[in-house]
């Protein structure tokens, strides 16, 4: 039987991860290994400066007091004792689109799996006051089954985002880009000392017909293939034209 690892960054109690696990069970033996508490916007962080605790919360449900990346590594080495057949991270409460994938703990769970050579995908749903995970769960199961039938190239994983409600269909997309505006609010504690909140800036997305952002805005499931290679291949020739001798003199 196929072994499927489910993780997230919202914590093991999240309704999204439970709905995802239920939808995937017809495809294999599902185990949840997720953070003890919410670990959103933590990116691809790996805990190195304090020990991690693994708690058995219920049948096939484990919690780690760390990040999604920690959870994947603990699951592989301590629970599966080997590589599972698939890792699915989600269902996240809120989109992980475009440039935001670099911050996302949800996406990083799938990224870590890809680095380990495991087929993987991350699943996120538009934020709402009342979440309905049913459509996202069904889409996740359908795409997972497709991954088993048609594996992706090595070190490639899927970033999946869904609109609110029943989607109109699927679109294969690219990452959107947006104008980033830093927004940091300064406040003061009762003793008058300043403290700061990093807030979500009101950024505008660049128009692009094939972007993940446009797909979900149009009511479609966005399916974006990602990989961990951050090399700007199109810029290699430009870098080769730089004068390294001049750079060495500056030092």
N, C-alpha and C positions, 0 to 999 in steps of 0.2 A: 504494500500500500504506500502511496506517495505520502511524504511527510511535509507538512506546510507550517511554517512559522508566521505568526501574526504579531505585529508590534505596532506602536504608535508613539505620539508625543503628548497625548492628552491623558495618559494614565490608564492602568488596567481596568478601572471601573467605568470608563467611557462607554456610553451606549453605542458609539460608532464602532468600536473594536469588537463589541459583542455581536452586533449585527453582521459585521464582516466575517467573523469566525463562523457564525451560523450558516452564512451563504456559501462558505468554502468547504464545509464538512462533506457534502456529497462528492467532492473531488479528492479527498484524502483525510489523513489523520492530522487534525489541527491542534496546534499548541500555541497559547498566548504567552508571550514574554514581553512585558511592557513596563514603563516606569511606574514607580510607586506613587508619584505625584506628577502633576502636569509639568512638562518640559518643553513647552512651545518656544519657537524662535531660538533654539539653542544650537542650531546648525549641526555640524558634523563633529561635535565635541566628544572627546574620549576622556574618561575620568582616570587620572594618573596619580593624584595626590592624596587620595584617601581610599580605604578599602570599600568594596561593594558588597551589599547584602542581597542574597537571593531568597525570597520568601515564597513558599508554596501556598497559594491563596485558596485554590479549589482544584477540582480535577482538570488537568491540562491548562491551568492558569497560574502563571508565576509573575511576581513583581520584583523589580530591581530598583534599588535606590540610586539610579543613575540616569544616563541619557539613552535615547533610542539606539545610538551606536553601541553603547555599553550592552544594551539588552541583546542585540544581535550576537555580539561576541560571547556573552555569557551563555546564551542559548546554544550556540554551536558547540562550545567546548564542554559545558557542564550538563546540558539536558539532552541534546541530540547526540553528543559525542561523535560528531561528524556533520557533514553538510546536509541540510534539508533540501527538498526538491524545489521549493519555492518560498520566497519571503514576500509578504504583503504588509505594507505599512499604512495604517489608517483605521477607519475612515475619519479624516481630520475634520474638525469643526471650523471650517473656513478654507478658502481657496489657497493653494500654493502655486501661483502663476508666475511666469516670466522670471525676472531677476530675483524674485522672492525665494526661489528654490535654494539660494545660497544661505538663507537664514533658517530654512525649514528643518525642524527635527523630524517631521514625517518623511520628507524626501531623503533625509540623511539615513534613515533606517534602511531604505531601499538601496541607497548608494553604498552603504557598508556591505550589504549582501552582494552587490555587483562586484565590489573589490575582492570579495572572497570567492567569486566565481559561481554565485547562486543566481538563478533567474529571479527577478524581483520587480515589484511595482509599488508605487505610492498612490494613495487614493485620497482626494480631498473634495469636500462638498461646500457649496456656497453657505456662508454664515447666515443663520436665521434664528429668530427667537424661539421657534418650535421646529426642531430638526426632524425630517423624515428620511431615514437612512435606507429605506427599502429599495429605491431605484439605484442608489449608489452600490448597495450590496449586490444586487442582481448583475449590474454592469461589471463589478469586480469579479464575480464568479465566471461570467462569460469570457472576460479577457484573460483570466487565469487559465481557463480551459484552453483558450487559443494559444497561450504561451506553451502549454504542455504539448500541443499538437504541432506548433510551428515555433521552435525556439528562436530567440533573438541572437544576434552576434554576441560574442564574448564581451563581458563588461558593459553591456547595454541594459538599461532598465526603463520602465515606463513611468511617466508622471501623468496621472489621470486626475482631471478635475471635472466636476459635474455641476450643472445648474440646479436651481431649486425646482422641485417637481419632476415630472416625467420628461426625460430628454427626447429631443426630436430624432436623434441618431448619434453617430460618431463622426468625429473629424480627426485626422492625423494632422498635428499642428507643430509649430515651432514656438520657442520661448518669445514672449512679448518683451518689449523694452519700455521703460518709462523714465520720465524726468524725475530724478530723485531730489527731494527737498528735505534737508535735515530739520527736524522739529524737536526741540528739547525744552521742556517747561521747567522753569526755576520756581521753587516754592520754599517756604521756611518752616522749620519746626517750632515748637513752643518756646525754645530758647533763642529764636532768631537766626539759627544757623541754616544756611542754604542746603537744599537737596534738589535732585533733578529726576525728572521722568522723561525717558526717551519715548516720544509719541509717534504714531503713524502719521506721516506727512500726507497731505492731500495731493498726491502725485498724479500726473496725467500720463496715460498710456499712449505710446506712439501707434498710430494707425497701421495695421498690417492685416490683410485679409486672411492670412493663414495662421495668425497667432493664437495661442491658447486662450488669451483674454477675449479675443473676438468670438471664438467658438462658444465659450460658455455664455457670453452676452447674447449670442444668437440662439441659445437654448440647446446646444449640443454638448455631448461628452467630448472633452478635449483629451487626446491621447498623444503625448509628446515623448519621443525616445530621447533619453539622456545617457551620457557616459561621463566617467570621471576625468577624462583627458581634457585639461584646461588649456592646453597649448593653443595659441593663436596661429594656426597653420598658415593662414593667409598673410601673416605678418613676418614669416621667417625671412623672406627675401629683404624686407625693409630692415630687419635687425642685422642681416648680413652686411648691409651697406653702411652700418654705423662704424665709426672709427674707434676701434678698441685701443689703439695706441694713444689717442687723445684722452680717452677715459682713464687709462693707466697713469698718464701724467698728472691728472687732477689729484689722484691719490698720493 
